[in-house]
Amino acid sequence: MAETEISICSRALVQLGASPISSFTEGDTGRICSSVYSGLRDGILSRFPWRFLMAKKSLSRDSVAPAGEWSYSYIIPGDALGLGHAVFRNSSDKISSKAFEVFGRRIYSDEEEIILDYKSRMAESEWPAYFSDAMVKCVCAEIAFAVTDQQNVAESWHVKAYGTPSENGMGGALGLAMTTDAQSNVLEGFDANTFTDARFTGVY
């Protein structure tokens, strides 16, 4: 059965000893999950360069040239989480371009074609199992006290989800998911400075 936001929250509730839900409006636990889930999900998706989210797309160019020194502006895809990771001039480039700027949801450049590597929004049904399982534990950590009213249970789930305080939220089930994700793809087409270049040229 494909995962949904409800199934992930239900799995978390069951692990906390509560009943599963069929909607976010179902009782106190449904409302608790509703108040926590979307922000938690988006935060975790944004905090790490998850390979399973990566997409590559040729960008649509605006019909009217932008004001200023750049010749063209390109529309950042609507499903992009953030503003992208790397910009390439064409499909054969293996080294990202540095000659661009980002303004709002547009990339400005003198290139007649732009291809963007970016993290895409992806439905829960498309998540790999290792990430879904980590999300269940993270939901447990976030709602444990509200559901069980036991601080020790909440603290235990926080360690299971994120690791010990010394791991700065990068351990536990989430850390394992990060490691699995990083090992799941061979990074081809990126030069050693891709992410650094992107950071200092406006993508981040």
C-alpha positions in Angstrom: 0.0 0.0 0.0 1.4 3.4 -1.0 2.3 5.8 1.8 0.3 8.9 2.5 0.7 11.6 5.1 -2.1 9.9 7.0 -0.5 6.5 6.9 2.8 7.8 8.2 1.1 9.6 11.1 -1.0 6.5 11.8 2.1 4.3 11.9 3.6 6.8 14.4 0.5 6.8 16.5 0.5 3.0 16.7 4.1 2.9 17.8 3.1 5.3 20.6 0.3 2.9 21.7 -2.5 5.0 20.2 -5.1 4.2 17.5 -4.4 5.0 13.9 -6.4 7.8 12.2 -8.2 8.0 8.9 -8.0 11.8 8.6 -6.4 14.8 10.3 -9.8 15.9 11.7 -10.2 12.6 13.6 -10.1 13.3 17.3 -7.3 14.8 19.3 -4.6 12.7 17.8 -5.6 13.6 14.3 -5.5 17.3 15.2 -2.1 16.9 16.8 -0.7 15.2 13.7 -2.2 17.9 11.5 -0.5 20.7 13.5 2.9 19.0 13.3 3.2 17.0 10.2 3.6 19.4 7.2 6.1 21.6 8.9 8.1 18.7 10.2 8.1 17.0 6.7 9.2 20.2 4.9 11.9 20.9 7.4 13.4 17.4 7.1 13.2 17.4 3.3 15.0 20.8 3.3 17.7 20.1 5.8 19.7 17.6 3.7 20.4 17.2 -0.1 18.3 14.0 -0.4 19.3 12.3 -3.7 15.9 10.7 -4.1 14.4 14.1 -4.5 16.9 15.3 -7.2 15.5 16.3 -10.6 17.1 17.8 -13.7 15.0 20.1 -15.9 15.5 22.4 -18.9 14.0 25.7 -17.7 11.4 27.7 -19.5 12.6 31.1 -20.6 10.6 34.2 -20.1 9.4 35.8 -23.4 10.4 39.3 -22.3 14.1 40.1 -21.5 14.7 41.1 -17.9 15.8 44.6 -16.9 19.5 45.0 -16.1 22.6 43.4 -17.4 21.3 39.9 -18.0 19.9 38.8 -21.4 17.4 36.2 -20.3 15.4 35.1 -17.3 14.3 31.5 -16.6 11.4 30.3 -14.4 12.4 28.0 -11.5 10.1 25.0 -11.5 7.0 25.2 -9.3 7.9 21.8 -7.7 11.3 23.0 -6.6 12.2 22.8 -2.9 14.4 25.9 -2.5 16.1 27.5 -5.5 18.1 24.7 -6.9 21.6 23.1 -6.5 23.4 23.7 -9.7 22.9 25.4 -13.1 24.2 24.0 -16.3 24.4 25.7 -19.7 23.4 22.6 -21.8 22.7 18.9 -21.4 26.3 17.9 -22.1 27.9 20.2 -19.5 29.4 18.3 -16.5 30.6 21.5 -14.7 28.1 23.9 -13.4 27.9 27.5 -14.5 28.7 30.4 -12.2 27.4 33.1 -14.5 23.9 33.7 -13.2 21.9 35.4 -10.5 18.7 34.5 -8.7 15.9 37.0 -8.2 12.7 35.7 -6.6 11.7 32.6 -8.6 13.8 33.5 -11.6 17.3 32.7 -12.7 19.0 35.5 -14.7 21.7 34.5 -17.2 23.2 35.3 -20.6 22.9 31.6 -21.6 20.3 30.8 -24.3 19.5 27.5 -22.5 19.6 26.6 -18.8 19.3 23.2 -17.1 18.7 23.1 -13.4 19.5 20.4 -10.9 17.1 20.8 -8.0 15.2 19.1 -5.2 11.6 18.4 -6.3 8.5 18.1 -4.1 7.6 14.4 -4.0 4.4 12.8 -2.7 4.8 10.4 0.2 3.7 7.6 -2.1 7.0 8.0 -4.1 9.3 8.1 -1.1 11.8 5.2 -0.6 11.1 3.0 2.4 14.2 4.1 4.3 12.9 7.7 4.3 9.3 6.8 5.1 10.5 4.8 8.1 12.7 7.6 9.3 9.7 10.0 9.0 7.6 7.8 11.1 10.1 7.9 13.9 10.5 11.7 13.5 6.7 12.1 13.8 6.8 9.9 16.9 9.5 12.2 18.4 7.4 15.3 17.7 4.1 14.1 19.0 5.1 11.6 21.7 4.6 14.0 24.7 1.3 15.3 23.4 0.0 11.8 22.8 1.4 10.0 25.9 1.9 12.8 28.4 5.2 11.2 29.3 8.4 13.2 29.0 10.6 10.1 29.2 8.8 8.6 26.2 9.2 11.8 24.2 13.0 11.9 25.1 13.4 8.2 24.1 11.7 8.8 20.7 13.8 11.9 20.1 17.0 9.8 20.4 15.6 7.1 18.2 14.7 9.7 15.5 17.5 12.1 15.7 20.3 10.5 17.8 22.0 11.9 20.9 22.5 15.6 21.5 26.1 15.3 20.4 24.9 14.2 17.0 23.1 17.5 16.4 20.0 16.0 14.9 22.0 14.0 12.4 21.9 10.6 14.1 19.3 8.0 14.9 16.8 6.9 12.2 17.3 10.2 10.3 21.1 9.8 10.2 20.7 6.2 8.9 18.3 7.5 6.2 20.9 10.1 5.2 23.6 7.5 4.9 21.4 5.2 2.9 20.4 8.0 0.6 23.9 9.2 0.0 25.0 5.6 -0.9 22.0 5.0 -3.2 23.3 7.0 -6.2 26.6 7.6 -7.9 27.1 11.3 -8.4 27.9 11.8 -12.0 28.2 15.2 -13.7 29.1 17.2 -10.6 32.4 18.9 -10.2 34.0 19.1 -6.8 32.8 22.7 -6.2 29.2 22.4 -7.4 27.5 23.0 -4.1 30.0 25.6 -3.0 29.7 27.4 -6.3 25.9 27.4 -6.1 26.0 28.8 -2.6 28.1 31.8 -3.5 26.4 32.6 -6.8 23.0 33.1 -5.5 21.3 29.7 -5.8 21.4 29.3 -2.0 
